[in-house]
Amino acid sequence: MEVMAVVAIMGILSGIGVAGLRSAMANARIKDAAYNVTAFMERTANEARRLDSPLCVKRNTNHNKLLVYGASCSATDLGNAIDSLVLETPVVLIEDAVNGADFTNLTNWSKITGSNKGAQFSPRVGLTAAPDAGYFAVQYGGMGLWGAALKVSTKNKFLPMMKHEDGSWFGI
C-alpha cells in the first residue's frame, strides 16, 4: 500500500512538472521567434543601407517564412528573394491585427492583400533604412502566446515584444 501511495504521488508530481515544462518551452520558443524576427528586420535595414537600394520584406503564403526582395514593395515584379527567415513550427506569422497600446494604428506587414503589402526598407541619411512604423507578429500554434518585431516612429530600431493570453504586451 505504501509503495502504491508513493507511486501515485510521484505520478501526480511528474504530471504537474510536464505541464510546467511545456509552458516554459512555449514561452522560450515565442520569445526566440520574436528575437529572430527582430534581428532579421535589423539585418535587412543594414543590408538596404549597404546596398543603397530599397528592399521589400514579405511573408510567404503559408505563414512560416519572411522573404527579402531586392526591389520596392510597390514594384510589379519583385524578382527572386535574396534572403529569408524560416520560423520553426508551430510558430507562424499572423496577419490579424494585434491589439495593444503600442500597436495602435500601425500596419501589420504580414498582410498579403491590400495596399500595404510588406515592409519597405529605403536607405535614409543618418537613420535606419527601416520603415517608419509597423510590425510583424508571430503566434505559438493555437496557444495564447504572441511575439512581435515592432517599429514605432519614435525609435530608430525594432523592438522585440511578447504577450501572454491574459496579459498586455511587454518588451523582451
C-alpha positions in Angstrom: 0.0 0.0 0.0 2.8 2.4 0.9 4.5 1.7 -2.4 1.3 2.4 -4.3 0.8 5.7 -2.5 4.4 6.7 -3.3 3.9 5.8 -7.0 0.6 7.7 -7.1 2.2 10.8 -5.6 5.2 10.6 -8.0 2.8 10.4 -10.9 0.9 13.4 -9.8 4.0 15.5 -9.3 5.6 14.4 -12.6 2.3 15.4 -14.4 2.5 18.8 -12.9 6.1 19.1 -13.9 5.4 18.1 -17.5 2.7 20.8 -17.8 5.1 23.4 -16.4 7.8 22.3 -18.8 5.5 22.6 -21.8 4.5 26.1 -20.8 8.2 27.1 -20.3 9.1 25.6 -23.7 6.3 27.5 -25.4 7.4 30.8 -23.7 11.0 30.2 -24.8 10.0 29.4 -28.4 7.9 32.5 -28.8 10.5 34.7 -27.2 13.1 33.2 -29.6 10.9 33.8 -32.6 10.3 37.5 -31.6 14.1 38.0 -31.2 14.8 36.2 -34.6 12.2 38.3 -36.5 13.6 41.5 -34.9 17.2 40.6 -35.7 16.1 39.7 -39.3 14.5 43.1 -39.7 17.5 44.9 -38.3 19.8 42.9 -40.7 17.5 43.8 -43.6 17.7 47.5 -42.7 21.5 47.3 -42.6 21.5 45.5 -46.0 19.4 48.2 -47.6 21.8 50.8 -46.4 24.8 48.8 -47.5 23.3 48.3 -51.0 21.9 51.8 -51.1 18.8 50.3 -52.6 15.2 49.7 -51.4 14.3 46.2 -50.1 10.9 44.7 -49.5 10.1 42.1 -46.8 7.0 40.0 -47.2 5.8 36.8 -45.7 5.1 33.8 -47.9 1.7 32.3 -48.3 2.0 29.5 -45.8 2.8 31.8 -42.8 6.2 30.4 -41.8 8.8 32.4 -43.8 9.8 36.0 -44.3 11.3 36.8 -47.7 13.5 39.8 -48.7 13.3 41.1 -52.3 15.7 43.5 -53.9 13.0 45.8 -55.1 10.4 48.3 -53.8 7.2 46.7 -52.4 5.2 48.6 -55.0 7.1 47.0 -57.9 5.1 44.9 -60.3 7.8 42.2 -60.4 9.8 41.7 -57.2 12.1 39.1 -58.8 13.7 36.3 -56.7 14.1 36.5 -52.9 17.6 37.5 -51.9 17.3 36.4 -48.2 14.8 34.6 -46.0 13.9 33.7 -42.4 12.1 30.4 -41.7 10.2 30.0 -38.5 10.1 26.7 -36.8 6.7 25.0 -36.5 4.4 25.6 -34.5 5.4 29.3 -34.6 3.7 31.1 -37.5 3.4 34.7 -38.8 -0.1 36.1 -38.3 -1.9 38.7 -40.4 -4.6 39.5 -37.9 -4.5 43.0 -36.3 -2.7 43.0 -33.0 -4.3 44.7 -30.0 -2.3 46.7 -27.6 -1.3 50.3 -26.9 2.0 50.0 -28.7 0.3 48.7 -31.9 -2.5 51.3 -32.2 -2.9 52.4 -35.8 0.2 50.5 -37.0 0.4 48.4 -40.1 0.7 44.6 -39.8 3.2 43.9 -42.6 2.2 40.2 -42.8 -1.0 41.1 -44.7 -0.6 39.9 -48.3 -3.7 41.7 -49.6 -4.5 45.4 -49.6 -2.3 48.4 -50.4 0.3 47.7 -47.6 1.9 44.6 -48.9 5.1 44.0 -46.9 7.6 46.2 -45.2 9.5 48.7 -47.4 13.2 49.4 -46.4 14.6 52.5 -48.0 18.0 54.0 -47.3 17.9 57.3 -45.5 20.9 59.5 -44.4 21.6 59.3 -40.7 18.7 57.0 -40.0 17.9 53.3 -40.2 16.5 52.1 -43.6 13.6 50.5 -41.7 10.1 51.6 -42.4 8.7 54.4 -40.2 6.2 52.2 -38.2 4.6 48.8 -38.3 5.2 45.2 -37.2 5.5 41.5 -37.9 3.6 39.4 -35.4 4.0 35.7 -34.6 1.9 33.2 -32.6 2.8 29.9 -31.0 0.5 27.3 -32.5 -3.1 27.7 -31.3 -1.9 28.8 -27.8 -2.4 32.3 -26.4 1.3 33.3 -26.8 2.3 36.1 -29.3 5.6 37.8 -30.2 6.3 40.7 -32.5 9.1 42.8 -34.1 7.7 46.3 -33.6 8.9 49.5 -35.2 7.5 52.8 -34.0 8.3 56.2 -35.5 9.9 57.5 -32.3 12.5 54.8 -32.2 15.3 54.2 -34.7 15.2 50.4 -34.2 12.9 47.4 -33.9 11.6 46.3 -30.5 11.0 42.6 -29.7 7.7 42.3 -27.9 5.8 39.4 -26.2 2.3 38.9 -24.9 0.5 36.1 -22.9 -3.2 35.5 -23.5 -4.4 37.3 -20.4 -1.7 40.0 -20.3 -0.5 43.0 -22.1 2.4 43.4 -24.5 5.8 43.8 -22.9 9.4 44.3 -24.2 11.8 41.4 -24.0 
